[in-house]
């Protein structure tokens, strides 16, 4: 099975969105996503109980059609041969339903872990190494990624695995358009920022001599359907506040959206925000989140919030802004399930007539 087809191949979702203490929940979540007709399900790695390879194996083993992907694992937290082997194992396990999504990682976390900061040059070498190893080549490499005297998987290896870049920032997106099979953007990009991001990817593909249409761009849309105030605070406000809280990360997100950086400075200077002893989405109380919500203008929370029909319209807005696919974030498949029939009523079926669950 190399090109499975679900009813909505242009839709995906994150599994175990946010924090979890119960990784086994992924089994029911991915099964429900497949029942809803989504084409793909993605795993965002955390260094606690969300190790990507383990979770992808579990998700792939209990499904038949849906594509399983990492979005993302970092390029420098495993040896490249280990990452290549992880991908080929999952590719075989799922009968071709796996996609490897990678990122450079968050700078401040990498510093704390003692990792070397990663650049676009590292990403380029990583892509080259993966493709060579997946073709069964014997590789001797010296470069930014490290010195590897001899890398080889096995003779006869031939694995066509989609390789996705997960990130944002115009220069990075231009690079990705020239190298990767697809791009997964960041949560909380405005429609205008989404349009700029798509243009950057297409531009990078053209410069590299590639057909821009062959590089699929996926938006990530935080979705809170029919939720009460507490759930919206937890799913939407806390998530965005945590991004804004992170040094360097918030700046890049604000720059991508072309928002006033003074707003970010004022947010961080607030006494409640400054008092947080950890990530806001991990430690803030509801009272603190209500205070924090008042610090964030509504335009800084671009998401799908409200009734199923309102959320479905936001899905359509993403496609109108140029996205090739949408990865639903912040809620589980059970939670966003009511949006799917509402989206079906608005869906332009002709636009996606030639798509499969393969995300590229």
C-alpha positions as MATLAB code, in Angstrom:
seq = 'XXXXXXXXXXXXXXXXXXXXXXXXXXXXXXXXXXXXXXXXXXXXXXXXXXXXXXXXXXXXXXXXXXXXXXXXXXXXXXXXXXXXXXXXXXXXXXXXXXXXXXXXXXXXXXXXXXXXXXXXXXXXXXXXXXXXXXXXXXXXXXXXXXXXXXXXXXXXXXXXXXXXXXXXXXXXXXXXXXXXXXXXXXXXXXXXXXXXXXXXXXXXXXXXXXXXXXXXXXXXXXXXXXXXXXXXXXXXXXXXXXXXXXXXXXXXXXXXXXXXXXXXXXXXXXXXXXXXXXXXXXXXXXXXXXXXXXXXXXXXXXXXXXXXXXXXXXXXXXXXXXXXXXXXXXXXXXXXXXXXXXXXXXXXXXXXXXXXXXXX';
ca = [
       0.000    0.000    0.000;
       1.967    3.019   -1.237;
      -0.781    5.566   -1.915;
      -3.688    5.009    0.477;
      -6.661    7.330    0.121;
      -8.967    8.670    2.811;
     -11.943   10.982    2.361;
      -9.969   14.082    3.361;
      -6.339   13.594    2.319;
      -5.762   17.350    2.672;
      -6.489   17.222    6.415;
      -4.228   15.968    9.171;
      -4.067   16.323   12.925;
      -1.572   16.300   15.746;
      -1.691   13.289   18.037;
      -1.291   13.818   21.783;
      -1.486   17.594   21.291;
       0.483   19.481   23.925;
       1.551   17.709   27.120;
       0.566   14.186   28.074;
       1.214   11.669   30.825;
      -0.557    8.887   28.931;
       1.200    8.160   25.635;
      -1.031    5.108   25.111;
      -3.853    7.571   24.341;
      -2.309    7.831   20.890;
      -3.902    4.507   19.939;
      -7.493    5.669   20.290;
      -6.681    9.113   18.927;
      -5.148    7.853   15.684;
      -7.912    5.308   15.167;
     -10.513    8.050   15.538;
      -8.603   10.309   13.123;
      -8.618    7.493   10.575;
     -12.357    6.899   11.104;
     -13.004   10.607   10.503;
     -11.334   10.294    7.110;
      -8.212   12.352    7.761;
      -5.269   11.658    5.518;
      -2.449   12.086    8.010;
      -1.622   12.204   11.709;
       1.479   13.887   13.115;
       3.598   13.580   16.242;
       5.421   16.480   17.861;
       8.289   15.161   19.946;
       8.833   16.150   23.572;
      11.666   14.941   25.768;
       9.536   13.207   28.376;
       6.980   10.557   27.345;
       6.536   11.698   23.715;
       9.493   10.071   21.966;
       8.571   10.184   18.300;
       9.749    6.796   17.005;
       7.941    4.828   19.716;
       4.709    6.734   19.181;
       4.876    6.534   15.390;
       5.337    2.782   15.626;
       2.293    2.439   17.858;
       0.166    4.662   15.601;
       1.236    2.840   12.474;
       0.609   -0.583   13.930;
      -3.059    0.067   14.730;
      -4.071    1.809   11.458;
      -4.389    0.851    7.804;
      -4.695    4.000    5.665;
      -3.714    7.177    7.500;
      -0.193    8.516    6.971;
       1.894    8.816   10.152;
       4.516   11.552   10.402;
       6.876   13.288   12.775;
       6.355   17.041   12.980;
       8.917   17.292   14.177;
      11.937   15.493   15.447;
      15.234   17.372   15.528;
      18.063   16.628   13.134;
      20.723   16.565   15.858;
      19.209   14.571   18.723;
      19.974   11.258   17.016;
      22.926   10.109   14.975;
      21.962   10.486   11.296;
      22.250    6.754   10.702;
      19.859    6.150   13.605;
      17.393    8.677   12.194;
      17.647    7.120    8.741;
      17.032    3.677   10.246;
      14.091    4.959   12.281;
      12.517    6.269    9.085;
      13.071    3.141    7.000;
      11.781    0.924    9.811;
       8.599    2.975   10.097;
       8.310    3.098    6.317;
       8.343   -0.704    6.182;
       6.177   -1.122    9.262;
       3.427    1.079    7.785;
       3.762   -0.193    4.202;
       4.841    3.230    2.951;
       2.656    5.413    5.202;
       5.437    7.219    7.073;
       6.765   10.761    6.562;
       9.822   12.158    8.328;
       9.329   15.751    9.435;
      12.416   17.420   10.894;
      13.409   20.731   12.433;
      16.481   22.467   13.780;
      15.002   22.576   17.269;
      14.402   25.407   19.721;
      17.645   27.293   20.343;
      17.352   27.760   24.081;
      16.485   24.090   24.664;
      19.379   22.993   22.485;
      21.719   25.203   24.506;
      20.503   23.652   27.750;
      21.035   20.169   26.302;
      24.535   21.039   25.160;
      23.692   20.646   21.470;
      25.375   22.518   18.643;
      23.095   25.196   17.125;
      21.720   24.046   13.780;
      21.684   26.149   10.611;
      20.314   25.834    7.100;
      23.697   24.366    6.142;
      23.119   21.556    8.625;
      19.659   20.944    7.159;
      21.053   20.725    3.638;
      23.612   18.129    4.677;
      20.970   16.206    6.592;
      18.707   15.973    3.534;
      21.590   14.777    1.392;
      22.579   12.145    3.954;
      19.037   10.792    4.285;
      18.547   10.466    0.542;
      21.883    8.713    0.076;
      21.281    6.284    2.929;
      17.716    5.565    1.796;
      19.120    4.689   -1.649;
      21.461    2.162   -0.070;
      24.605    4.150   -0.777;
      27.839    3.845    1.157;
      28.592    7.284    2.561;
      31.742    8.966    3.820;
      30.907   12.451    5.059;
      32.744   15.422    6.534;
      30.830   18.605    7.169;
      28.620   20.594    9.487;
      26.704   17.509   10.613;
      29.918   15.845   11.720;
      32.615   13.526   10.459;
      31.267   10.110    9.512;
      33.940    7.824    8.010;
      31.479    5.169    6.840;
      27.682    5.061    6.868;
      25.669    2.315    5.215;
      22.325    0.654    5.875;
      22.236   -2.392    3.631;
      22.529   -3.357    0.000;
      19.307   -3.076   -1.929;
      17.848   -0.387    0.307;
      15.379    1.755   -1.629;
      12.946    3.817    0.430;
      10.897    6.688   -0.975;
      10.083    8.520    2.253;
       8.595   12.039    2.230;
      10.982   14.432    3.951;
       9.278   17.458    5.491;
      10.698   20.667    6.921;
       8.919   21.922   10.021;
       9.502   25.578   10.772;
       9.000   29.173    9.779;
      10.930   32.320    8.913;
      11.204   33.483    5.310;
      14.838   32.486    4.728;
      14.252   29.024    6.163;
      11.136   28.555    4.045;
      12.965   29.580    0.882;
      15.661   27.047    1.728;
      13.049   24.376    2.390;
      11.348   24.988   -0.953;
      14.560   24.076   -2.699;
      15.364   20.953   -0.644;
      12.398   19.278    1.006;
       9.369   17.409   -0.307;
       6.989   19.460    1.830;
       6.800   22.118    4.511;
       4.819   22.225    7.758;
       4.366   25.738    9.094;
       3.829   27.038   12.621;
       0.683   27.460   14.641;
      -0.726   31.002   14.950;
       0.302   32.382   11.587;
      -2.155   34.969   10.324;
      -3.703   34.490    6.890;
      -1.345   37.163    5.536;
       1.658   35.431    7.089;
       0.467   32.142    5.604;
       0.350   33.727    2.168;
       3.875   35.127    2.585;
       5.115   31.747    3.782;
       3.646   29.908    0.811;
       5.212   32.425   -1.570;
       8.598   31.943    0.119;
       8.452   28.169   -0.309;
       7.398   28.489   -3.949;
      10.137   31.049   -4.570;
      12.769   28.752   -3.106;
      11.565   25.895   -5.289;
      11.761   28.032   -8.430;
      15.300   29.204   -7.645;
      16.328   25.562   -7.202;
      14.793   24.655  -10.577;
      11.952   22.634   -9.068;
       8.269   22.707   -9.899;
       6.833   24.855   -7.054;
       3.569   22.908   -7.116;
       5.382   19.734   -6.088;
       6.368   21.153   -2.671;
       3.267   20.885   -0.508;
       2.774   23.504    2.220;
       0.785   22.535    5.309;
      -0.624   25.075    7.723;
      -1.082   24.202   11.382;
      -4.383   25.480   12.734;
      -5.173   25.495   16.443;
      -8.814   24.417   16.694;
     -11.226   24.735   19.609;
     -14.734   23.635   18.646;
     -17.755   24.118   20.909;
     -15.445   24.561   23.890;
     -16.138   26.388   27.144;
     -13.992   29.272   28.345;
     -11.593   27.070   30.286;
     -10.870   24.856   27.291;
     -10.223   27.873   25.043;
      -7.839   29.264   27.629;
      -5.966   25.956   27.827;
      -5.932   25.142   24.104;
      -5.443   28.564   22.540;
      -4.331   31.244   25.007;
      -1.886   29.128   27.012;
      -0.297   27.719   23.868;
       0.282   31.117   22.274;
       1.448   32.627   25.571;
       4.080   29.893   25.892;
       5.425   30.679   22.425;
       5.541   34.381   23.312;
       7.295   33.557   26.576;
      10.204   31.712   24.913;
      13.282   33.865   24.155;
      13.988   34.017   20.439;
      10.958   31.927   19.602;
       8.441   34.666   20.280;
      10.507   37.158   18.306;
      10.522   34.923   15.236;
       6.785   34.295   15.438;
       6.079   38.025   15.758;
       8.432   38.810   12.860;
       6.744   36.199   10.669;
       3.374   37.796   11.387;
       4.759   41.350   11.108;
       3.336   42.207   14.539;
       4.667   45.031   16.694;
       7.610   43.706   18.771;
       6.807   46.239   21.484;
       3.711   44.182   22.264;
       5.921   41.167   22.917;
       8.163   43.194   25.212;
       5.158   44.460   27.180;
       3.800   40.927   27.469;
       7.029   39.603   28.950;
       7.334   42.573   31.311;
       3.929   41.857   32.849;
       4.278   40.790   36.478;
       2.169   37.638   36.085;
       4.065   36.486   33.000;
       7.422   37.301   34.583;
       6.523   35.286   37.688;
       5.992   32.019   35.791;
       8.344   29.304   37.024;
       7.995   27.297   33.809;
       6.133   27.159   30.541;
       2.813   28.990   30.812;
       0.912   26.055   29.331;
       2.350   23.845   32.068;
       2.097   25.953   35.209;
      -0.451   28.770   34.802;
      -3.702   28.694   36.754;
      -7.016   29.587   35.163;
      -6.988   32.929   36.947;
      -3.535   33.650   35.549;
      -4.622   32.601   32.063;
      -7.568   34.986   32.190;
      -5.163   37.773   33.048;
      -2.794   36.702   30.276;
      -5.623   36.606   27.714;
      -6.152   40.330   28.307;
      -2.518   40.939   27.360;
      -2.850   39.305   23.926;
      -4.857   41.108   21.221;
      -7.353   38.942   19.360;
      -5.404   39.293   16.110;
      -2.464   37.537   17.807;
      -4.591   34.411   18.257;
      -5.342   33.336   14.674;
      -7.123   30.024   15.153;
     -10.377   28.148   14.523;
     -12.615   28.824   17.505;
     -16.383   28.546   17.879;
     -19.099   26.443   16.298;
     -18.358   23.626   13.840;
     -19.420   25.927   11.006;
     -17.152   28.740   12.187;
     -14.202   26.384   12.505;
     -14.899   24.848    9.091;
     -14.859   28.307    7.510;
     -11.444   28.905    9.022;
     -10.300   25.692    7.331;
     -11.478   27.103    4.002;
      -9.690   30.384    4.753;
      -6.396   28.483    5.074;
      -6.814   26.943    1.640;
      -7.809   30.307    0.181;
      -4.548   31.707    1.606;
      -2.573   29.091   -0.318;
      -2.169   26.120    2.007;
      -2.111   22.684    0.367;
      -3.116   20.972    3.598;
      -4.139   21.683    7.180;
      -2.892   19.964   10.326;
      -5.460   20.417   13.081;
      -3.823   21.219   16.406;
      -4.721   21.788   20.074;
      -7.542   19.229   20.296;
      -7.951   15.484   19.892;
      -9.891   13.835   17.072;
     -12.858   13.324   19.391;
     -12.855   17.022   20.234;
     -12.701   18.392   16.690;
     -14.891   15.674   15.147;
     -17.944   17.991   14.746;
     -15.925   20.237   12.429;
     -15.403   17.530    9.809;
     -18.995   17.242    8.478;
     -19.265   21.041    8.551;
     -16.059   21.248    6.505;
     -17.340   18.608    4.092;
     -20.285   20.876    3.281;
     -17.864   23.671    2.270;
     -15.125   21.554    0.706;
     -14.003   22.116   -2.875;
     -13.767   18.443   -3.818;
     -12.325   19.182   -7.274;
      -9.335   20.910   -5.717;
      -8.262   17.719   -3.973;
      -9.331   15.178   -6.591;
      -5.781   14.011   -7.358;
      -4.533   13.835   -3.769;
      -3.670   10.769   -1.711;
      -2.778   10.477    1.959;
       0.873   10.886    1.031;
       1.503   14.438    2.260;
       3.626   15.534   -0.703;
];
